[in-house]
Amino acid sequence: MTTPEPGSVDADPHAVGADRTDWDAEEEGHDTWRGPGGSGRPARTRRTWWLIGTIAVLVMTAIAVWFGVTAAHGNVQWINTGHQIASDTTVEVRFDLRRDASRAVTCQLEAQDFSHRVVGRTEVTIDPSSESPSRHIAQVQSAARAVTGYVEQCWYADEAPLPDR
């Protein structure tokens, strides 16, 4: 029986005298990270990119919050709180307004039929009040029987209304 040559396919890696390099110790000695492509980058460079990425995400989050707050600040905000069909030609619309209480507000109210066609539309002006938010009830006259009524849009009376959607 012959002994296989070291490095041949038949060589037993666990045999006595086989090459036993401690690869874990060798890897721990390097301050690199080997990613999927096998390229080694120093750990310091990796930490730098993590820091840059984290800072970029924080800055973008702050900008998004700032845009959201400034877009809603000072505008008229309304919440449709319900409606009641008073008759075949009248709908009562209930809504809450949050606004600068010292300014008058104009709201456009609509009534729709079963097919979602607008069958009534009116504008109501709400005078300045001592508090905000405030609850309001207004009537919309309709040309046909309506099944719902709601606030389409509101704006300050001294400003132009928003363009139609």
N, C-alpha and C positions, 0 to 999 in steps of 0.2 A: 504494500500500500504506500502510496506516495503522499507527501504533504503538499497541499496547495501553496502556490506562491502568494506572498503577502500582496494584497491589492487585487487579487483575482476574484471572480464572481463567486467561486466556491469557498472563499476564505470565511471563516467563522469570526464575526466581529467580537464575540464574547470569549474567544479562546485566549489562553494565557499568552501574553506577549503582544496582543493586538494593540493597535494604536488607540489610546484612550485619551483623546483631547477633551477637556472639560469646557464644552461650548458655552454653558451658562456663565461661567466665570469670565470667559472671553467677552461675551455680550455685555455683561455688567460693567466691564472695564471701559466700554465706549459710551460716551455721552451723546449718543445719536438715537434717533427713532427711525426704524425702517418701516415705511408705510407699504401699501399694497404694491407699489411699483418697485420696491426694494431700495429706493433712494434714501440715503441717510441724511437727515437734517439735524443740526445741533438742537438740543432740547431748549436752549435759550431762544432760538428763532421761533420754535413752536409756541413757546410762552408769549412771545411778542405778538404773534398773529392772533392768539386767543385774546390777548388784552385789547388789540386793535378792534377785533370783532365785537367784543363785549361793549366797548366804548361806542362803537358805531350803532349797535342796537339800542343802547340807552339814549343816545342823541336822537335817533329816529322816533323812539317812543315819546320823548319829550316834545318833539315837533308835532306829532300827531295829536297829543293831548292839547297842546297850545292851539292848534287849528280848531279842534272841537269846541274848546271853551270860548274862543273868540267868535266862532260862527253862531253860537247860541246866545251869547251875551247881548242884551239890549233888544232882542227881537221879541215879537209877540208870539206866545206859544199857547196852543189851545188843546183841549182834550174833549172829544165827543163823549158825553156821559149818558146819552140816551135820546130817544125820540118817542113821541106818542102820536098815533094817527087820530086827530081830533074829528075829522069828517072826510068825506070823499074828496074834498078840495083843500084840506088844511092839515099840515103836519107841525107839531110843536117840537122844536129841537132844543135839547139841554146841552150846555157846554160850560167848561171852566176856562177862564182866561188867566194867564200869567203874563204880566206886562209891567211897564212903568206906569204905576197907578195914577200919575199926574197927567197922563196923556189920553186922549180919546182914541178909540180903536174902531175900525170898520171891519165887519166880518161878512163874507159871502156864504150864504147858506143855500143848500140844494136839497131837493126832494127827488127820489127816483122811484120808478115803477118796478114791477116784477122782472122786467127785461133789462134792468139797469139803465134805462133811458131817463135823462133828466126831464122831469115833468113840471118842475117849479124851481125858481131861483130868485133870491132876494138878497139885498144888502142891508145890514142893520148897523147902526152906529151906537157904540157903548160909550157913555160919557166917562170922564175921569172919575175915579173913586178913591176912597180913603184906604183901600186895602187891595192886595194882590196876593194870591189868586182870588178870583171871584166867580160865582156861579151865575149863569144867565139862562133864560128861556125865551125863545123867539119863535114866531110863527112863519111858515112858508106856505104861500098859496100855490096850489098846483092845478094844472090843466086837466089832469086825470088822477085816478086814485093812486096815491103813493104808498109804498111799503116801507120806506125808510127816509130819514132826513138826517143831515149831517152838516158840519162846517167844512167848507171846501178850502177856504183860506182866510187869514186875518192880517191886517196891517194897521199901522198907525194912521189915523185920519189925516194927518198933515203930510203924509208921504204918498207916493204913487203906489198903487197895488202891484203885486207881483204879476209878471206876464203869465198868460194862460199856459197850462202844461200841454 
